[in-house]
Amino acid sequence: MSKKFLNAPDDVVSEMLDGACLATPSIARIADQNVLVHVREGEDKVVVISGGGSGHEPAMAGYLGRGMLDAAVCGNVYASPSVEAVLSAIRATTTDAGAALVVMNYTGDRLNFGLAAERAKLEGFDVEMVIVNDDCALASDRVGIAGRRGLAGTLFAHKVAGAAADAGKSLKEVCAEARACVEATGTMGVALQACTLPGSSGVAREIAEGTMELGLGIHGEPGAHTAKTTSADEVVETLMTSIFAQNEKIGKLSEGSNVALMVNSLGATPLMELYVAARAAFSWLAGVKKINVTHAYVGTFMSAIDMNGFSVTVCALDDDTRVQRLEAPCSCSAWPKTAKLTPAKLLSVSAPASDRNETIASGPPTTPEGVMALKAIKRVAKDLIAVEDTLTKYDTAVGDGDCGTTIRKGAEALMKAADTYPLDDVSALMRAIGDTIRQNMGGTSGVLYDIFFTAAADKLAKVAKGKAPSVDIVLLAFSTGVQAMCQYGGARAGDRTMLDALVPALTMATTTYMSKKSVIEVASEAAKAAANGAEDTKSMKANAGRSSYVNQDVLKETPDPGAVAAATWINAIFAAVSES
């Protein structure tokens, strides 16, 4: 069985609906049926009913409420609801104004909703059915008698129909608006992994590594096309091209037209990737078609359990009434509150310039100290880049896995900037290194190192006063930087952090220097102490950072990655000094 938080797979739909009722105001369940209704008393309006297989949450139950659906008929996972369930929804909600059944174009749904509609008519109910077929995966000559499927564009039909019904429109008017919306809506999906089924092991169908399926269904049906995985921009371009090619109304939109855009997670695609896709869709519509997105919806609206993919839906807003329907109030839990967008633009704001007006010479070093500094910086950067995989391995075990990448980005920036630094002025150099780290190295370690170098730079500016500092002044600046780390970061030596490499190195370097040893000996002893300190973190209890949440049995197998990184650059400095 796949890993799921379930009781019994056969009970999942019923228990889900019970939970939805308990958690959602004004929602009730019809006894002995997998049907949820929005409780509205005393309103003689057209009711809007929809449904289909479960497993596509938040559809359809998430769209119950004022302004959208009055009833959601929920079949078993990926299975059409029964005729009796649909009929019970009609009986429970339909007024003299009638009922609009908005049905996705799948054979089972069409048949069961259709038969229920006919039986309801025999009982005296006024019922019409609207079929949603927004899928743009196939060319017209490949669609066949089944027709195009209903996908996430169904939700636009729900919104239009629900708002029209709340506006007091007749059944024929409600259905006419919904059908016009369907005609103006196109959807295309893509996935890297198919969906799963509660109670089964693994995914419904494997998609080969390095490939993606385009135009696949939301029940695990194979896609219309298989292609190699590529960039988000290229994927979105492919999806948009298909939508504009296969939907006649959308394909005829002229420059300056307005559309609504929906970027929908198919289950396992995070919001980060959805916004990347949305960015690409905005760019393609504006750049290729000169079309404006005036209403945007990004999130999970119609999913398929665990499917790693997304769909893009475009709805032509060539009708002012359709715009009004999208903007009409809605009380549904899953429909986002949106406002009409202004012309899309990315703001560029200039930060105020620093009030430090001094001019610092940069470029090739002219002093022995500057030459040594350049050599040390490049050696540090090289060694930190080389240790990326090791840091990643350690941080994956005890943290969030990004330490290697973070350190590598900082090191690459140092390597690139090294020749431009004010190498002959150690205070200015420390400040410049801090600036580089701040601009290029994220995470906690980036901030801490920026604090370290900034504090060290301030101390050097006050003590060295532009002159080449002696070893004792360098050690004083080092100590000042470490103290600032402790002050702002809250950690101390022994807490299993980078300080457990830095503090032993500082202590040993100071002791060695006071023993009248050479610069090389000072650097050597500092490097040994840093390495030993990093190794000793295996036996320490983590009191800071993400490691503090990790079981001690895991920690004892792995040194702290931040301490290993610190030991690496301290050893790199020793190597640079010893080679001179």
C-alpha positions as CSV (number, residue, x, y, z in Angstrom):
1,M,0.0,0.0,0.0
2,S,1.2,3.5,-0.8
3,K,2.0,5.8,2.1
4,K,-1.2,7.6,3.0
5,F,-2.9,8.9,6.2
6,L,-6.0,6.8,5.8
7,N,-8.1,4.4,7.7
8,A,-9.5,2.0,5.1
9,P,-9.2,2.9,1.4
10,D,-12.8,2.0,0.8
11,D,-13.9,4.5,3.4
12,V,-11.8,7.4,2.3
13,V,-14.5,9.3,0.3
14,S,-17.1,9.0,2.9
15,E,-14.8,10.1,5.7
16,M,-13.4,12.9,3.6
17,L,-17.0,14.3,3.0
18,D,-17.7,14.0,6.7
19,G,-14.6,16.0,7.5
20,A,-15.5,18.6,4.9
21,C,-19.0,19.0,6.5
22,L,-17.6,19.4,10.0
23,A,-15.0,22.0,8.9
24,T,-17.1,24.1,6.5
25,P,-20.0,26.3,7.5
26,S,-23.3,25.9,5.7
27,I,-22.4,22.6,4.2
28,A,-24.4,19.4,4.8
29,R,-24.4,15.8,3.6
30,I,-27.3,14.0,2.2
31,A,-27.9,10.9,4.3
32,D,-26.5,7.7,2.8
33,Q,-25.1,9.5,-0.3
34,N,-21.8,10.9,-1.1
35,V,-23.4,14.3,-1.9
36,L,-22.7,17.6,-0.2
37,V,-25.0,20.5,-0.5
38,H,-24.8,24.2,0.3
39,V,-27.7,25.0,2.7
40,R,-29.6,28.0,1.5
41,E,-33.2,28.4,2.6
42,G,-35.9,30.5,1.1
43,E,-34.2,31.4,-2.2
44,D,-36.0,30.5,-5.4
45,K,-33.1,30.6,-7.7
46,V,-31.5,28.3,-10.3
47,V,-29.3,25.8,-8.5
48,V,-25.9,24.7,-10.0
49,I,-24.9,21.1,-9.5
50,S,-21.7,19.4,-10.5
51,G,-19.6,16.4,-9.5
52,G,-17.5,13.5,-10.7
53,G,-15.0,11.1,-9.3
54,S,-13.2,12.0,-6.0
55,G,-9.5,12.4,-5.9
56,H,-9.5,15.8,-7.5
57,E,-9.7,17.9,-4.4
58,P,-10.6,20.7,-3.8
59,A,-12.9,19.9,-6.7
60,M,-15.8,19.6,-6.4
61,A,-16.7,20.0,-2.7
62,G,-14.4,23.0,-2.3
63,Y,-16.6,25.0,-4.7
64,L,-19.8,24.7,-2.7
65,G,-21.1,28.0,-1.5
66,R,-22.8,31.2,-2.5
67,G,-21.7,32.2,-6.0
68,M,-20.8,28.7,-7.3
69,L,-22.2,25.3,-6.6
70,D,-25.3,24.3,-4.6
71,A,-24.5,20.6,-4.6
72,A,-21.4,18.4,-5.3
73,V,-21.9,14.8,-6.2
74,C,-18.8,12.8,-5.3
75,G,-18.1,9.4,-6.8
76,N,-15.5,7.0,-5.7
77,V,-11.9,7.9,-6.4
78,Y,-11.6,8.6,-10.2
79,A,-15.1,7.0,-10.7
80,S,-18.3,8.6,-11.8
81,P,-21.0,9.1,-9.2
82,S,-24.1,6.9,-9.4
83,V,-27.4,8.0,-11.0
84,E,-29.1,7.7,-7.6
85,A,-26.5,10.1,-6.0
86,V,-27.0,12.7,-8.7
87,L,-30.8,12.4,-8.5
88,S,-30.7,12.8,-4.7
89,A,-28.7,16.1,-5.2
90,I,-31.4,17.3,-7.7
91,R,-34.2,16.4,-5.3
92,A,-32.5,18.0,-2.3
93,T,-31.7,21.4,-3.8
94,T,-33.8,22.2,-6.9
95,T,-36.4,24.9,-6.7
96,D,-39.0,26.0,-9.2
97,A,-36.3,27.9,-11.0
98,G,-34.6,24.7,-12.0
99,A,-31.2,23.1,-11.9
100,A,-28.1,23.5,-14.1
101,L,-25.9,20.3,-14.2
102,V,-22.3,21.3,-15.1
103,V,-20.7,18.0,-16.1
104,M,-17.2,17.2,-17.3
105,N,-17.0,15.4,-20.6
106,Y,-16.3,11.9,-19.5
107,T,-18.5,9.1,-20.7
108,G,-19.5,7.8,-17.2
109,D,-20.3,11.3,-16.0
110,R,-22.3,12.2,-19.1
111,L,-24.3,9.0,-18.8
112,N,-25.0,9.0,-15.1
113,F,-25.8,12.8,-14.9
114,G,-27.8,12.5,-18.1
115,L,-30.0,9.6,-16.9
116,A,-30.4,11.4,-13.5
117,A,-31.6,14.5,-15.4
118,E,-34.1,12.6,-17.4
119,R,-35.5,10.8,-14.4
120,A,-35.7,14.2,-12.6
121,K,-37.7,15.6,-15.5
122,L,-40.2,12.8,-15.1
123,E,-40.5,13.9,-11.5
124,G,-41.3,17.4,-12.6
125,F,-38.0,19.1,-12.1
126,D,-36.7,21.6,-14.7
127,V,-33.1,20.4,-15.5
128,E,-30.5,21.3,-18.1
129,M,-27.0,19.9,-18.6
130,V,-23.9,21.8,-19.6
131,I,-21.0,19.7,-20.9
132,V,-17.5,21.0,-20.3
133,N,-14.8,20.0,-22.8
134,D,-11.9,22.4,-22.4
135,D,-9.1,19.9,-23.1
136,C,-6.8,21.0,-25.9
137,A,-4.5,18.0,-26.0
138,L,-5.7,16.6,-29.3
139,A,-6.2,18.1,-32.8
140,S,-9.9,18.1,-33.9
141,D,-9.3,15.1,-36.3
142,R,-8.1,13.0,-33.4
143,V,-10.8,13.7,-30.9
144,G,-13.2,11.0,-32.0
145,I,-16.8,10.5,-30.8
146,A,-15.9,10.8,-27.1
147,G,-15.0,14.5,-27.6
148,R,-12.6,16.6,-25.6
149,R,-12.3,16.0,-21.9
150,G,-13.3,18.3,-19.1
151,L,-10.4,19.6,-17.1
152,A,-9.6,22.6,-14.8
153,G,-11.5,25.0,-17.1
154,T,-14.7,23.5,-15.6
155,L,-14.1,25.8,-12.6
156,F,-14.6,28.9,-14.8
157,A,-17.9,27.4,-15.9
158,H,-18.9,26.8,-12.3
159,K,-18.1,30.4,-11.4
160,V,-20.0,31.9,-14.3
161,A,-23.0,29.6,-13.8
162,G,-23.1,30.2,-10.0
163,A,-22.8,33.9,-10.3
164,A,-25.4,34.1,-13.0
165,A,-27.8,32.0,-10.9
166,D,-27.2,34.3,-7.9
167,A,-27.9,37.3,-10.1
168,G,-31.4,35.9,-10.7
169,K,-31.0,34.7,-14.2
170,S,-33.3,32.0,-15.6
171,L,-32.2,28.4,-16.2
172,K,-31.8,28.9,-19.9
173,E,-29.7,32.1,-19.3
174,V,-27.5,30.4,-16.7
175,C,-26.8,27.5,-19.0
176,A,-26.2,29.8,-22.0
177,E,-23.6,31.8,-20.1
178,A,-21.9,28.6,-18.9
179,R,-21.8,27.1,-22.4
180,A,-20.4,30.3,-23.8
181,C,-17.7,30.2,-21.1
182,V,-16.8,26.6,-22.0
183,E,-16.4,27.6,-25.6
184,A,-14.1,30.4,-24.6
185,T,-11.9,28.2,-22.3
186,G,-9.0,25.9,-23.1
187,T,-6.8,23.8,-20.9
188,M,-3.6,21.8,-21.4
189,G,-1.7,19.8,-18.8
190,V,1.7,18.3,-18.4
191,A,3.1,15.8,-15.8
192,L,6.4,14.2,-14.8
193,Q,4.6,11.5,-12.6
194,A,1.2,10.0,-12.9
195,C,-1.4,10.0,-10.0
196,T,-1.8,7.4,-7.3
197,L,-4.8,5.5,-6.0
198,P,-5.5,5.1,-2.3
199,G,-4.8,1.6,-1.3
200,S,-2.6,0.8,-4.2
201,S,1.2,0.6,-4.3
202,G,3.0,3.2,-6.2
203,V,1.8,5.4,-9.1
204,A,-0.9,4.3,-11.6
205,R,1.6,4.4,-14.4
206,E,5.3,5.1,-14.7
207,I,6.5,8.0,-16.8
208,A,10.1,7.3,-17.9
209,E,12.9,9.3,-16.2
210,G,13.8,12.4,-18.2
211,T,10.5,12.5,-20.0
212,M,7.2,14.3,-19.5
213,E,3.7,13.6,-20.8
214,L,1.7,16.4,-22.4
215,G,-2.1,16.4,-22.5
216,L,-2.7,13.7,-20.0
217,G,-6.0,13.2,-18.2
218,I,-6.7,13.7,-14.5
219,H,-7.4,10.1,-13.8
220,G,-4.0,8.7,-14.9
221,E,-4.8,8.4,-18.6
222,P,-1.7,8.5,-20.8
223,G,-0.8,11.8,-22.3
224,A,-1.3,12.7,-25.9
225,H,2.4,13.3,-26.4
226,T,5.6,12.3,-24.7
227,A,8.7,14.5,-24.8
228,K,12.0,15.1,-23.1
229,T,11.8,17.2,-20.0
230,T,12.9,20.8,-20.6
231,S,12.7,24.2,-19.0
232,A,9.6,25.6,-17.4
233,D,9.5,28.4,-20.1
234,E,9.6,25.9,-22.9
235,V,7.0,23.6,-21.3
236,V,4.6,26.6,-20.9
237,E,5.2,27.7,-24.5
238,T,4.2,24.2,-25.7
239,L,1.0,24.2,-23.5
240,M,0.0,27.7,-24.6
241,T,0.6,26.9,-28.3
242,S,-1.7,23.9,-28.1
243,I,-4.4,25.9,-26.4
244,F,-4.4,28.6,-29.0
245,A,-4.2,26.1,-31.8
246,Q,-7.1,23.8,-30.6
247,N,-9.6,26.3,-29.1
248,E,-11.2,28.2,-32.0
249,K,-12.4,31.2,-29.9
250,I,-9.1,31.6,-28.1
251,G,-7.1,31.1,-31.3
252,K,-9.0,34.1,-32.9
253,L,-8.2,36.5,-30.1
254,S,-6.7,39.7,-31.4
255,E,-3.9,41.8,-29.9
256,G,-5.0,43.7,-26.9
257,S,-7.6,41.1,-25.9
258,N,-8.1,40.2,-22.2
259,V,-8.0,36.7,-20.8
260,A,-8.2,34.9,-17.4
261,L,-5.3,32.6,-16.6
262,M,-5.3,29.6,-14.3
263,V,-2.1,27.7,-13.4
264,N,-3.3,24.6,-11.5
265,S,-1.3,22.0,-9.6
266,L,-2.2,18.5,-10.5
267,G,-1.5,17.4,-6.9
268,A,2.2,17.3,-6.1
269,T,3.6,20.4,-7.8
270,P,4.5,23.1,-5.3
271,L,3.4,26.7,-5.4
272,M,7.0,27.8,-6.2
273,E,6.9,25.9,-9.5
274,L,3.4,27.1,-10.3
275,Y,4.5,30.7,-10.0
276,V,7.4,30.0,-12.3
277,A,5.0,28.6,-14.8
278,A,2.6,31.6,-14.3
279,R,5.5,34.0,-15.0
280,A,6.2,32.1,-18.2
281,A,2.5,32.2,-19.2
282,F,2.3,36.0,-18.6
283,S,5.4,36.5,-20.6
284,W,4.3,34.3,-23.5
285,L,0.8,35.9,-23.7
286,A,2.2,39.4,-23.6
287,G,5.2,38.8,-25.8
288,V,3.9,36.4,-28.5
289,K,0.2,37.3,-28.6
290,K,0.1,40.8,-27.1
291,I,-2.8,39.7,-24.9
292,N,-3.5,40.9,-21.4
293,V,-4.1,38.7,-18.4
294,T,-6.6,40.6,-16.3
295,H,-7.6,37.8,-13.9
296,A,-5.1,35.2,-12.6
297,Y,-5.5,32.1,-10.5
298,V,-2.5,30.2,-9.3
299,G,-2.8,27.2,-6.9
300,T,-4.4,23.8,-6.5
301,F,-7.9,23.9,-8.0
302,M,-8.4,20.5,-9.6
303,S,-5.9,17.8,-8.8
304,A,-5.1,14.1,-9.2
305,I,-3.6,12.5,-6.2
306,D,0.2,12.9,-6.1
307,M,0.4,13.8,-9.7
308,N,3.6,15.8,-10.3
309,G,2.4,18.2,-13.0
310,F,0.3,21.2,-13.7
311,S,-2.2,22.5,-16.1
312,V,-2.7,25.9,-17.8
313,T,-6.1,27.2,-18.6
314,V,-7.0,30.3,-20.6
315,C,-10.5,31.8,-20.7
316,A,-11.2,34.5,-23.2
317,L,-12.8,37.5,-21.6
318,D,-14.5,38.9,-24.7
319,D,-17.8,39.3,-22.9
320,D,-18.2,41.9,-20.2
321,T,-20.8,39.8,-18.5
322,R,-18.3,36.9,-18.1
323,V,-15.9,39.4,-16.4
324,Q,-18.7,40.4,-14.0
325,R,-19.4,36.8,-13.2
326,L,-15.7,36.1,-12.4
327,E,-15.6,39.1,-10.1
328,A,-18.9,38.4,-8.4
329,P,-18.7,37.6,-4.6
330,C,-18.2,34.0,-3.7
331,S,-18.2,32.2,-0.4
332,C,-16.6,28.9,-1.5
333,S,-13.6,27.7,0.5
334,A,-11.4,26.8,-2.5
335,W,-12.1,29.7,-4.8
336,P,-9.5,32.5,-4.4
337,K,-10.5,36.1,-3.8
338,T,-9.0,37.9,-6.8
339,A,-9.2,41.4,-8.1
340,K,-8.8,42.7,-11.7
341,L,-5.1,43.0,-12.5
342,T,-3.5,46.2,-13.7
343,P,-1.2,45.8,-16.7
344,A,1.4,43.3,-15.6
345,K,4.7,44.8,-14.7
346,L,7.6,44.0,-12.5
347,L,8.6,46.9,-10.3
348,S,12.2,48.0,-10.1
349,V,13.0,50.0,-7.0
350,S,16.4,51.6,-6.5
351,A,17.9,51.3,-3.0
352,P,19.4,54.5,-1.5
353,A,23.1,54.8,-1.9
354,S,25.4,54.2,1.1
355,D,26.4,57.2,3.1
356,R,30.0,56.0,3.1
357,N,31.6,58.3,0.7
358,E,35.2,57.1,0.9
359,T,37.0,55.9,-2.2
360,I,38.8,52.6,-1.8
361,A,41.5,51.6,-4.3
362,S,40.9,48.3,-5.9
363,G,42.7,46.2,-8.4
364,P,46.1,44.4,-8.5
365,P,47.8,44.4,-5.1
366,T,51.0,46.4,-4.6
367,T,52.0,45.2,-1.2
368,P,53.2,41.7,0.0
369,E,50.2,41.6,2.3
370,G,47.9,42.3,-0.6
371,V,49.5,39.6,-2.8
372,M,49.1,37.1,0.1
373,A,45.5,38.2,0.6
374,L,44.6,37.6,-3.1
375,K,46.3,34.2,-3.0
376,A,44.5,33.2,0.1
377,I,41.0,34.3,-1.2
378,K,41.4,32.3,-4.4
379,R,42.6,29.2,-2.4
380,V,39.7,29.5,0.0
381,A,37.2,29.8,-2.9
382,K,38.7,26.8,-4.7
383,D,38.7,24.5,-1.6
384,L,35.1,25.5,-0.7
385,I,33.9,24.8,-4.2
386,A,35.6,21.4,-4.1
387,V,33.9,20.4,-0.8
388,E,30.4,21.1,-2.0
389,D,29.3,17.5,-2.3
390,T,30.6,16.6,1.1
391,L,28.8,19.5,2.8
392,T,25.6,18.6,0.9
393,K,25.9,15.0,2.1
394,Y,26.4,16.1,5.7
395,D,23.6,18.7,5.6
396,T,21.2,16.3,4.0
397,A,21.6,14.0,7.0
398,V,21.3,16.6,9.7
399,G,19.8,19.7,8.1
400,D,17.9,20.9,5.0
401,G,20.6,19.8,2.5
402,D,21.5,23.3,1.2
403,C,24.8,23.9,2.9
404,G,26.9,22.7,0.0
405,T,25.1,24.8,-2.5
406,T,25.1,27.9,-0.3
407,I,28.8,27.7,0.4
408,R,29.6,27.0,-3.2
409,K,27.6,30.1,-4.4
410,G,29.5,32.3,-1.9
411,A,32.9,30.8,-3.0
412,E,32.2,31.3,-6.7
413,A,31.3,34.9,-6.0
414,L,34.6,35.4,-4.0
415,M,36.6,33.8,-6.9
416,K,34.9,36.1,-9.4
417,A,35.4,39.3,-7.3
418,A,38.9,38.5,-5.9
419,D,40.9,40.6,-8.4
420,T,38.7,43.6,-7.9
421,Y,39.0,43.8,-4.1
422,P,40.9,46.6,-2.3
423,L,43.6,44.0,-1.4
424,D,46.1,46.5,0.1
425,D,43.6,47.7,2.7
426,V,42.7,44.9,5.0
427,S,39.8,46.7,6.6
428,A,38.3,47.6,3.3
429,L,39.0,44.1,2.1
430,M,37.0,42.5,5.0
431,R,34.1,44.8,4.3
432,A,34.2,44.0,0.6
433,I,34.2,40.3,1.3
434,G,31.2,40.8,3.6
435,D,29.4,42.6,0.9
436,T,30.0,39.8,-1.6
437,I,28.7,37.2,0.8
438,R,25.7,39.2,1.7
439,Q,24.8,39.6,-2.0
440,N,25.5,36.1,-3.1
441,M,25.2,33.6,-0.2
442,G,21.9,32.9,1.3
443,G,20.8,31.1,4.4
444,T,21.9,31.5,8.0
445,S,25.6,30.9,7.3
446,G,25.6,33.7,4.7
447,V,24.3,36.2,7.3
448,L,26.6,35.0,10.0
449,Y,29.7,35.3,7.8
450,D,28.6,38.8,6.7
451,I,28.3,39.7,10.4
452,F,31.8,38.2,11.0
453,F,33.5,40.1,8.3
454,T,31.7,43.4,8.9
455,A,32.6,43.3,12.6
456,A,36.2,42.4,11.8
457,A,36.4,45.2,9.3
458,D,35.2,47.7,11.8
459,K,37.8,46.6,14.4
460,L,40.6,46.7,11.8
461,A,39.5,50.2,10.7
462,K,39.8,51.4,14.2
463,V,43.0,49.6,15.2
464,A,45.1,49.2,12.0
465,K,44.1,52.6,10.6
466,G,44.9,51.6,7.0
467,K,48.3,50.1,7.8
468,A,49.3,46.5,7.3
469,P,48.1,44.8,10.6
470,S,50.3,42.7,12.8
471,V,49.3,39.2,13.7
472,D,47.9,40.3,17.1
473,I,45.7,42.8,15.4
474,V,44.4,40.2,12.9
475,L,43.7,37.9,15.8
476,L,41.8,40.7,17.6
477,A,39.7,41.3,14.5
478,F,39.1,37.5,14.2
479,S,37.9,37.5,17.8
480,T,35.7,40.5,17.3
481,G,34.0,38.8,14.3
482,V,33.5,35.6,16.3
483,Q,32.0,37.6,19.2
484,A,29.6,39.3,16.8
485,M,28.5,35.9,15.5
486,C,27.7,34.8,19.0
487,Q,25.9,38.0,19.9
488,Y,23.6,38.0,17.0
489,G,23.3,34.3,16.3
490,G,22.8,33.2,19.9
491,A,25.1,30.1,19.6
492,R,28.2,29.4,21.6
493,A,31.1,26.9,21.2
494,G,29.8,23.5,22.0
495,D,26.4,24.0,20.4
496,R,27.4,22.1,17.2
497,T,27.8,25.0,14.8
498,M,30.6,26.6,12.8
499,L,31.7,28.2,16.0
500,D,33.1,24.8,17.0
501,A,35.7,25.1,14.3
502,L,36.2,28.9,14.6
503,V,36.7,29.2,18.4
504,P,39.3,26.4,18.7
505,A,41.1,27.8,15.7
506,L,41.1,31.3,17.3
507,T,42.2,29.9,20.7
508,M,45.0,27.8,19.3
509,A,46.2,30.6,17.0
510,T,46.4,33.0,19.9
511,T,48.2,30.6,22.1
512,T,50.7,29.8,19.4
513,Y,51.3,33.4,18.6
514,M,51.9,34.2,22.3
515,S,54.5,31.5,22.3
516,K,56.5,33.5,19.8
517,K,55.9,31.2,16.9
518,S,56.0,32.1,13.2
519,V,53.0,33.1,11.1
520,I,53.1,29.7,9.3
521,E,53.1,27.9,12.7
522,V,50.2,30.1,13.9
523,A,48.2,29.3,10.7
524,S,49.1,25.6,10.9
525,E,47.9,25.2,14.5
526,A,44.8,27.1,13.8
527,A,44.0,24.8,10.8
528,K,44.6,21.7,13.0
529,A,42.4,23.0,15.8
530,A,39.6,23.9,13.3
531,A,39.7,20.4,11.7
532,N,39.6,18.7,15.2
533,G,36.8,21.0,16.3
534,A,34.7,20.1,13.2
535,E,35.3,16.4,13.9
536,D,34.4,16.8,17.5
537,T,30.9,18.1,16.6
538,K,29.9,14.4,16.0
539,S,29.7,14.0,19.8
540,M,28.0,17.3,20.6
541,K,24.3,17.9,21.2
542,A,22.9,20.3,18.7
543,N,21.5,23.4,20.4
544,A,21.1,25.7,17.4
545,G,20.0,25.5,13.8
546,R,18.0,22.7,12.1
547,S,20.3,20.1,13.6
548,S,18.7,20.7,17.0
549,Y,15.6,18.9,15.7
550,V,17.5,15.8,14.6
551,N,17.8,12.6,16.6
552,Q,21.1,12.3,18.4
553,D,21.8,8.9,16.9
554,V,21.9,10.5,13.4
555,L,24.1,13.4,14.6
556,K,26.8,11.2,16.0
557,E,27.5,9.8,12.5
558,T,27.9,13.2,10.9
559,P,30.0,16.3,11.7
560,D,28.3,19.7,11.5
561,P,28.5,20.9,7.9
562,G,29.0,24.5,8.9
563,A,32.0,23.6,11.1
564,V,33.4,21.5,8.2
565,A,33.1,24.5,5.9
566,A,34.8,26.8,8.4
567,A,37.7,24.2,8.9
568,T,38.0,24.1,5.1
569,W,38.6,27.8,4.6
570,I,40.9,28.1,7.7
571,N,43.0,25.2,6.3
572,A,43.0,26.9,2.9
573,I,44.5,30.1,4.4
574,F,47.2,28.0,6.1
575,A,47.9,26.3,2.7
576,A,48.2,29.7,1.0
577,V,50.5,31.0,3.7
578,S,52.7,27.9,3.7
579,E,53.2,28.0,0.0
580,S,54.5,31.6,0.0
